[in-house]
Amino acid sequence: MFKVLVSDPISDLGIQQLVDAPDVTVEKNTGLSEDELAAIIGDYDALLVRSQTRVTEKIMAAGTRLKVVGRAGVGVDNIDLEAATQRGIIVINAPDGNTITTCEHTFAMMMALARHIPQAYAKTIGGTWDRKSFLGVELRNKTLGVLGMGRIGSEVAKRAKAFGMNILAFDPFLTQERAEKLEVKLATVDDIIRNADFMTVHTPLTPETRHMISRPQFEVMKKGMRIINCARGGVIDEMALVEAIDEGIVAGAAFDVFESEPPQQDHPFLNHPKIIVTPHLGASTIEAQENVAIDVSEEVLHILRDEPFKNAVNMPPVAPSIMSRLQPYFSLGEKLGSFAAQITKNQAIHEIHVDYAGDLSDIDTLPLTRYIVKGVLAHHLGSEVNIVNCMHLAKNREVNVAVSTAPKSKGFTNLLTVTLKTSENEERLVAGTLLNGYGERIVQLNKFPVDIAPEGHQILISHNDKPGIIGQVGTLLGKNDVNIASMQVGRKIIGGEAIMILTVDKGVQKEVLNELTTIPELNSAVEIVLS
């Protein structure tokens, strides 16, 4: 018999399948301190928590029988993942349980925004019968822009079609084929800003998405746009949005999330007549709370019975002999994936191809492949991605992951090559290795041989091989207080296509990158950020 401890309040319906399982005993004991939980956890094979219980290293150490910790929800900040991984304890969550609930809340906010429902309600119960001040708009025949076509964004698009709306969709992994399958029109962020009547955000908060809608976007936005954000605070610049509403660019906004939660009492959203707010209610329904418990209970049952499972958020155990050979390459692999993703801008990725050449070609490289795929996806999906769920997330977005091996590695002991294939039939290639005495190195970018340390802030410049370009680049960056730490150049033939990779001391503003592209014979400038 497996013993499962539930240490936080979780609905009976959510854990019913565990209770009904003939090989499982479930016990509830909530409100325990760390010491109290550590004193009894040694008797259990599984622990189910929500957000109240902090599953610390001390509790993991005491859990000598513990195989799995299940979090009935999405976030796992209250669980020590490193301690769990070191002890071979699998940590799982329930990322899909709130999909429909958040989708429906988005639509509730959209309808409330279109028909001024909160404002009309407040005035009516205040004793004023005012029908003239709240002239709304229909959703039918309006264009909805969806930024982010993951689980929730796709469900929103499906329901918007039923309302007779036209859908413009943006996602860094949305291909034309998948867009047609979802019956949406593939669009860029700029297309949505200029043409949509409503815009809803369903992206994670990453350095790339932070303030992705800000003053420059509002300046070219279709007048009368209505904006909904039930995803993450910070994707839309809050202060710039207030200005855009006051200037008549944006007709109104509905937000369930804030950059800082709870917001300060003087936050302009809280008393603005054209902004609707709710206190992060996206996942707050009876069904969602039950669904996450049902999902995590099902996964716990699979793990206890040694059956396949999918929603783990930490690294599964790997044989020590394999781990010792792979571990030195984990950081390099993730950086290669991230580098490749950052130079594949504005193109939907449909395949990640990894080639292992040299000594790594004769062992199971799946753990290393996971780090590479995580590096690719995390650039767009942020902390949602980890080394376990990355393959599942890639599959959900119809991104194929292919692996090949070769015993020879072009003079290197091992060579990792990451190639991203896009829906435009283009490829971006980054290859790297570990060099004795030098550490991680990128040794090839597309068709150009290079020698780069993958770290910090870098600028990748594509240009035609003409005299004077290097000097102009250095002068422009110096004028903008950007210090160059190192420079690499690569070319195939004199006067042909060439690249320049600069390592700089700090981040580079977009305005500076745009100014670089005004230099004659310089084709593009992309900032690469690697931790």
C-alpha positions in Angstrom: 0.0 0.0 0.0 1.2 3.5 -0.9 0.6 6.2 1.8 -0.3 9.7 0.6 -0.3 12.8 3.0 -2.4 15.8 2.1 -1.0 18.7 4.2 -3.1 21.6 2.8 -6.9 22.0 2.3 -7.7 20.3 -1.0 -11.2 19.4 -2.1 -12.4 15.8 -1.5 -13.5 15.6 -5.2 -10.0 16.6 -6.2 -8.3 13.6 -4.4 -11.2 11.1 -4.9 -9.3 9.0 -7.4 -6.5 8.6 -4.8 -9.1 7.7 -2.1 -10.7 5.1 -4.4 -7.4 3.5 -5.5 -7.1 0.0 -3.9 -3.4 0.4 -3.5 -3.4 3.8 -1.8 -4.2 5.1 1.7 -4.8 8.9 1.9 -4.5 10.9 5.2 -5.3 14.6 5.7 -3.3 16.5 8.3 -3.3 20.3 7.6 -1.7 23.3 9.4 1.5 21.5 10.3 4.7 23.3 11.2 8.0 22.4 9.5 9.0 20.3 12.5 5.7 18.6 12.8 5.6 17.6 9.2 9.2 16.5 9.3 8.4 14.2 12.2 5.8 12.2 10.3 6.7 12.5 6.6 9.0 9.4 6.8 5.8 7.2 6.8 4.6 8.5 3.4 5.3 7.8 -0.2 3.7 11.0 -1.5 2.9 14.5 -0.3 0.1 16.8 -1.7 0.2 20.5 -1.0 -1.2 23.8 -2.2 0.6 27.0 -1.4 0.5 27.0 2.4 2.9 24.1 3.2 6.6 24.9 2.6 8.3 21.7 1.5 11.9 22.4 2.7 15.1 20.5 2.5 14.6 19.4 6.1 11.2 17.8 5.2 12.8 16.1 2.1 15.6 14.7 4.2 13.0 13.2 6.7 10.9 11.8 3.9 12.9 8.6 3.5 10.0 6.9 1.5 9.0 10.0 -0.4 8.8 9.5 -4.1 6.7 12.5 -5.2 5.5 15.9 -4.0 2.4 17.1 -5.8 1.5 20.8 -6.0 -2.3 21.3 -6.7 -1.7 24.5 -8.7 0.9 26.0 -11.1 3.5 27.7 -9.0 6.1 25.7 -7.0 7.8 28.5 -5.1 7.0 26.8 -1.8 8.9 23.6 -2.8 12.7 23.2 -2.7 13.2 21.8 -6.1 17.0 21.4 -5.8 16.7 19.4 -2.6 14.0 17.2 -4.2 16.1 16.6 -7.3 19.2 15.6 -5.3 17.1 13.1 -3.4 15.4 11.7 -6.5 12.0 13.0 -5.4 9.8 14.0 -8.3 7.9 17.3 -8.0 4.8 17.8 -10.2 2.2 20.5 -10.7 -1.0 21.1 -12.6 -0.3 23.6 -15.4 -3.5 22.8 -17.4 -6.1 23.0 -14.6 -6.8 26.7 -14.9 -6.8 27.0 -18.7 -10.6 27.2 -19.2 -11.2 29.3 -16.1 -8.6 32.0 -17.1 -10.0 31.9 -20.7 -13.6 32.5 -19.4 -12.4 35.3 -17.1 -10.8 36.9 -20.1 -14.1 36.8 -21.9 -15.9 38.2 -18.9 -13.5 41.1 -18.8 -13.9 41.6 -22.5 -17.7 41.7 -22.3 -17.6 44.0 -19.3 -15.2 46.3 -21.2 -17.4 46.4 -24.3 -20.6 47.1 -22.4 -19.3 49.2 -19.4 -20.9 46.8 -17.0 -19.1 47.6 -13.8 -19.5 51.4 -14.3 -23.2 51.0 -15.2 -23.8 48.8 -12.2 -22.1 51.2 -9.8 -24.2 54.1 -11.1 -27.5 52.2 -11.0 -27.1 50.9 -7.4 -26.1 54.5 -6.5 -29.6 55.6 -7.5 -28.9 57.0 -11.0 -30.8 55.6 -14.0 -28.4 56.5 -16.8 -28.7 54.8 -20.1 -27.0 57.4 -22.2 -23.5 57.4 -20.7 -22.8 53.7 -21.4 -23.1 53.2 -25.1 -21.2 50.0 -25.8 -19.9 48.0 -28.8 -20.6 44.5 -30.1 -18.0 41.9 -30.4 -19.4 40.5 -33.7 -17.4 41.5 -36.7 -14.7 43.1 -34.6 -11.0 42.1 -34.9 -9.4 40.5 -31.8 -5.7 40.4 -31.5 -4.4 37.5 -29.4 -0.8 37.9 -28.1 0.3 34.4 -27.2 -1.3 31.2 -28.6 -0.5 28.7 -25.8 -3.2 26.8 -23.9 -5.2 29.8 -22.8 -4.7 32.0 -25.9 -5.9 29.2 -28.1 -9.0 28.7 -26.0 -9.8 32.4 -26.1 -9.4 32.4 -29.9 -11.8 29.4 -30.2 -14.5 31.2 -28.2 -14.0 34.5 -30.0 -14.7 32.7 -33.3 -18.1 31.7 -31.8 -18.8 35.4 -31.2 -18.2 36.2 -34.8 -14.9 37.9 -34.2 -12.0 37.9 -36.7 -8.8 36.7 -35.0 -5.2 38.0 -35.5 -2.8 35.8 -33.6 0.8 36.2 -32.6 3.1 33.6 -31.0 6.8 33.0 -31.6 6.0 29.3 -32.2 2.8 29.8 -34.2 3.3 28.4 -37.8 1.1 29.1 -40.8 -0.1 25.5 -40.7 -1.1 25.6 -37.0 -2.8 29.0 -37.5 -4.9 27.5 -40.3 -5.8 24.6 -38.0 -6.9 27.0 -35.3 -8.8 29.1 -37.9 -6.9 32.3 -37.0 -4.8 34.7 -39.1 -1.1 34.6 -38.4 0.1 38.2 -37.6 2.9 40.2 -36.1 2.6 42.3 -33.0 2.7 45.3 -35.2 -0.2 43.9 -37.4 -2.3 43.5 -34.2 -1.5 46.9 -32.8 -2.4 48.7 -36.1 -5.5 46.7 -37.0 -7.2 45.1 -33.9 -10.3 46.4 -32.2 -9.7 44.4 -29.1 -6.3 43.0 -27.9 -5.8 40.3 -25.2 -2.5 39.2 -23.8 -1.6 35.6 -23.0 2.2 35.6 -22.8 4.6 34.9 -19.9 6.6 37.8 -18.5 10.2 37.6 -19.8 12.8 40.2 -20.6 11.6 40.2 -24.1 7.9 40.6 -23.3 8.3 43.1 -20.5 6.6 46.3 -21.7 6.2 44.8 -25.1 3.2 47.2 -25.4 4.5 50.6 -24.4 4.6 54.2 -25.7 6.0 53.4 -29.2 3.2 50.9 -29.7 0.5 53.2 -28.5 1.7 55.9 -30.8 0.8 53.7 -33.9 -2.1 51.8 -32.4 -5.5 51.8 -34.0 -7.6 54.4 -32.3 -10.4 53.0 -30.1 -8.5 49.8 -29.2 -9.7 48.0 -26.1 -7.1 46.0 -24.1 -7.5 43.0 -21.8 -4.7 41.5 -19.6 -5.4 38.4 -17.6 -1.9 37.0 -18.0 1.0 38.7 -16.3 1.5 42.2 -15.0 4.3 44.1 -16.7 3.7 42.8 -20.3 1.8 46.1 -20.9 3.4 49.4 -19.6 0.8 50.5 -17.1 1.7 54.2 -17.0 1.9 54.4 -20.8 -1.5 52.8 -21.0 -3.1 55.4 -18.8 -1.6 58.1 -21.0 -2.9 56.4 -24.1 -6.4 56.2 -22.6 -6.4 59.9 -21.6 -5.2 60.9 -25.0 -8.1 59.0 -26.7 -5.9 56.3 -28.3 -7.2 53.4 -26.2 -11.0 53.3 -25.5 -10.6 51.3 -22.3 -8.8 48.5 -20.6 -9.6 45.5 -18.3 -6.8 44.1 -16.1 -6.7 41.1 -13.7 -3.0 41.5 -13.1 -0.6 44.2 -12.0 3.1 44.8 -12.2 3.1 44.9 -8.4 0.5 43.0 -6.5 -1.4 44.2 -4.6 -1.2 47.6 -6.3 -0.7 50.8 -4.3 -3.8 52.6 -3.2 -2.9 55.5 -5.5 -2.4 53.4 -8.6 -4.1 55.2 -11.5 -5.9 52.0 -12.6 -8.0 52.0 -9.4 -10.0 55.1 -9.9 -9.9 55.5 -13.7 -13.4 55.6 -15.3 -12.3 53.6 -18.4 -10.3 50.9 -16.6 -11.8 47.7 -15.1 -9.7 45.8 -12.5 -10.1 42.5 -10.6 -7.7 41.1 -8.0 -6.0 38.3 -10.0 -9.1 36.1 -10.2 -8.1 34.3 -13.4 -7.9 30.9 -11.7 -10.4 31.5 -9.0 -13.3 29.1 -9.7 -14.5 26.0 -7.9 -13.9 24.0 -11.0 -10.3 25.2 -11.4 -9.5 24.4 -7.8 -10.9 21.0 -8.3 -9.3 20.4 -11.7 -5.8 21.2 -10.5 -6.3 18.7 -7.6 -7.7 16.1 -9.9 -4.7 16.6 -12.4 -2.1 16.4 -9.7 -3.7 13.4 -8.0 -3.7 11.5 -11.3 0.0 12.3 -11.8 0.8 11.1 -8.3 -1.0 7.9 -8.9 1.0 7.3 -12.1 4.3 8.0 -10.4 3.6 5.7 -7.4 2.7 2.9 -9.9 5.8 3.6 -12.1 3.6 4.6 -15.0 4.4 7.4 -17.5 3.8 10.9 -16.3 4.1 14.4 -17.8 3.9 17.4 -15.4 7.2 17.1 -13.5 9.0 20.3 -12.8 12.4 19.0 -11.7 15.0 16.8 -13.2 14.3 13.0 -13.1 17.1 10.8 -11.8 19.9 10.0 -14.3 22.5 7.3 -13.9 25.7 8.7 -12.3 27.9 7.4 -15.1 25.9 9.3 -17.7 25.4 12.4 -15.5 29.2 12.8 -15.0 29.7 12.9 -18.8 26.7 15.2 -19.6 26.7 17.6 -16.7 29.6 19.8 -17.9 27.6 20.4 -21.1 24.3 21.4 -19.5 25.1 25.1 -19.2 26.6 25.2 -22.7 23.6 23.4 -24.2 21.1 25.8 -22.6 23.1 28.8 -23.8 23.3 27.5 -27.4 19.5 27.0 -27.4 19.0 30.5 -26.1 21.4 32.1 -28.5 19.7 30.3 -31.5 16.3 31.5 -30.3 17.5 35.1 -30.0 18.8 35.2 -33.5 15.6 33.7 -34.9 13.5 36.8 -34.3 10.0 37.2 -35.7 9.9 33.8 -37.3 7.9 30.8 -36.0 10.1 27.9 -35.1 8.8 24.5 -36.2 11.8 22.3 -35.5 14.8 22.1 -33.1 17.5 19.9 -34.5 20.4 18.9 -32.2 23.4 17.1 -33.5 25.9 15.5 -31.1 29.4 14.8 -32.6 32.3 13.2 -30.8 32.4 11.4 -27.5 28.8 12.3 -26.6 27.5 10.4 -29.6 27.6 7.0 -27.9 25.4 7.7 -24.8 21.8 8.7 -24.0 21.9 12.5 -24.5 18.2 13.1 -23.6 19.0 15.0 -20.4 21.3 17.4 -22.4 18.7 17.7 -25.2 16.2 18.9 -22.5 18.5 21.7 -21.5 18.9 22.8 -25.2 15.2 22.7 -25.8 14.6 24.7 -22.5 17.1 27.3 -23.7 15.1 27.7 -27.0 11.7 27.9 -25.4 12.6 29.9 -22.3 13.5 32.9 -24.4 9.8 33.2 -25.3 8.0 31.4 -22.5 10.2 32.4 -19.5 9.9 30.6 -16.2 7.0 28.5 -17.4 9.7 26.2 -19.0 11.9 23.7 -17.1 14.1 20.8 -18.1 11.3 18.3 -17.6 8.2 20.0 -19.2 10.1 21.5 -22.1 9.5 18.5 -24.4 5.8 18.5 -23.5 5.6 22.3 -24.2 7.4 21.8 -27.5 5.0 19.1 -28.5 2.0 21.2 -27.5 3.2 24.0 -29.8 3.9 21.5 -32.6 7.7 22.1 -32.5 9.5 19.0 -33.6 12.6 18.0 -31.7 15.1 15.9 -33.7 18.4 14.5 -32.6 21.3 13.1 -34.7 24.7 11.8 -33.7 28.1 11.4 -35.4 31.4 10.0 -34.1 33.5 12.7 -35.8 33.4 16.3 -34.6 35.5 18.5 -36.8 38.6 18.4 -34.6 36.7 18.9 -31.3 36.4 16.3 -28.5 32.6 17.0 -28.6 30.6 19.4 -30.7 27.0 20.4 -30.0 25.1 21.9 -33.0 21.7 23.4 -32.6 19.7 24.3 -35.8 16.3 26.0 -35.6 14.1 25.6 -38.7 11.4 28.1 -39.2 8.1 28.2 -41.1 9.8 30.3 -43.7 12.1 27.4 -44.6 15.1 29.2 -43.1 17.6 27.9 -40.6 19.6 29.4 -37.8 22.7 27.3 -36.6 24.8 27.7 -33.5 27.5 25.2 -32.6 29.6 25.1 -29.4 32.0 23.0 -27.4 34.1 23.0 -24.2 37.8 23.8 -24.7 40.4 22.9 -22.1 41.5 26.1 -20.4 38.9 28.2 -22.1 35.6 26.7 -21.1 32.4 27.2 -23.1 32.9 28.4 -26.6 30.6 29.1 -29.6 32.6 28.0 -32.6 30.1 28.4 -35.5 27.3 30.8 -36.3 25.3 29.8 -39.4 28.0 29.4 -42.0 30.7 31.4 -40.3 33.4 29.9 -38.0 33.8 32.0 -34.8 35.3 31.8 -31.3 33.0 33.4 -28.7 32.5 32.9 -25.0 28.6 32.6 -24.6 28.1 35.0 -21.7 26.8 38.5 -20.9 25.6 41.0 -23.4 26.6 40.6 -27.1 25.6 42.3 -30.4 25.4 40.2 -33.5 25.8 42.3 -36.6 25.2 41.1 -40.2 26.9 43.3 -42.8 28.6 43.4 -46.2 32.3 43.2 -46.0 33.3 46.8 -46.8 36.1 48.9 -45.4 35.2 51.3 -42.5 32.2 49.5 -41.1 34.0 48.3 -37.9 35.1 51.9 -37.2 31.6 53.3 -37.7 30.1 50.7 -35.4 32.7 51.5 -32.7 32.1 55.2 -33.0 28.3 54.9 -32.8 28.5 52.7 -29.7 31.0 54.9 -28.0 28.8 57.9 -28.6 26.0 56.0 -26.8 28.3 55.0 -23.9 28.4 51.3 -24.9 31.9 49.9 -24.1 33.1 47.0 -26.3 34.9 44.3 -24.4 35.8 42.0 -27.4 35.1 41.7 -31.1 34.9 38.8 -33.5 34.4 39.1 -37.3 33.7 36.4 -39.8 33.4 36.1 -43.6 33.6 33.6 -46.4 34.9 35.8 -49.2 36.3 39.3 -49.6 33.5 41.8 -50.1 30.8 39.3 -49.4 28.4 38.7 -46.5 30.0 39.0 -43.1 29.2 39.0 -39.4 30.5 40.9 -36.4 30.0 39.7 -32.8 30.7 42.3 -30.1 30.8 41.6 -26.4 29.7 44.7 -24.5 29.6 45.7 -20.8 25.9 46.3 -20.5 22.5 46.1 -22.2 22.0 48.0 -25.4 18.9 50.1 -25.9 16.7 49.3 -28.9 17.2 52.9 -30.2 20.9 52.2 -30.4 20.4 48.9 -32.3 18.1 50.7 -34.7 20.7 53.5 -35.2 23.3 50.8 -36.1 21.2 49.6 -39.0 21.3 53.1 -40.6 25.1 52.5 -41.3 25.5 51.8 -45.0 26.1 48.1 -45.8 25.0 47.1 -42.3 22.0 44.8 -42.6 20.9 43.9 -39.1 21.9 44.3 -35.4 20.5 41.9 -32.7 21.3 42.0 -29.0 22.0 38.6 -27.4 21.7 38.2 -23.6 23.2 35.1 -21.9 23.3 34.6 -18.2 
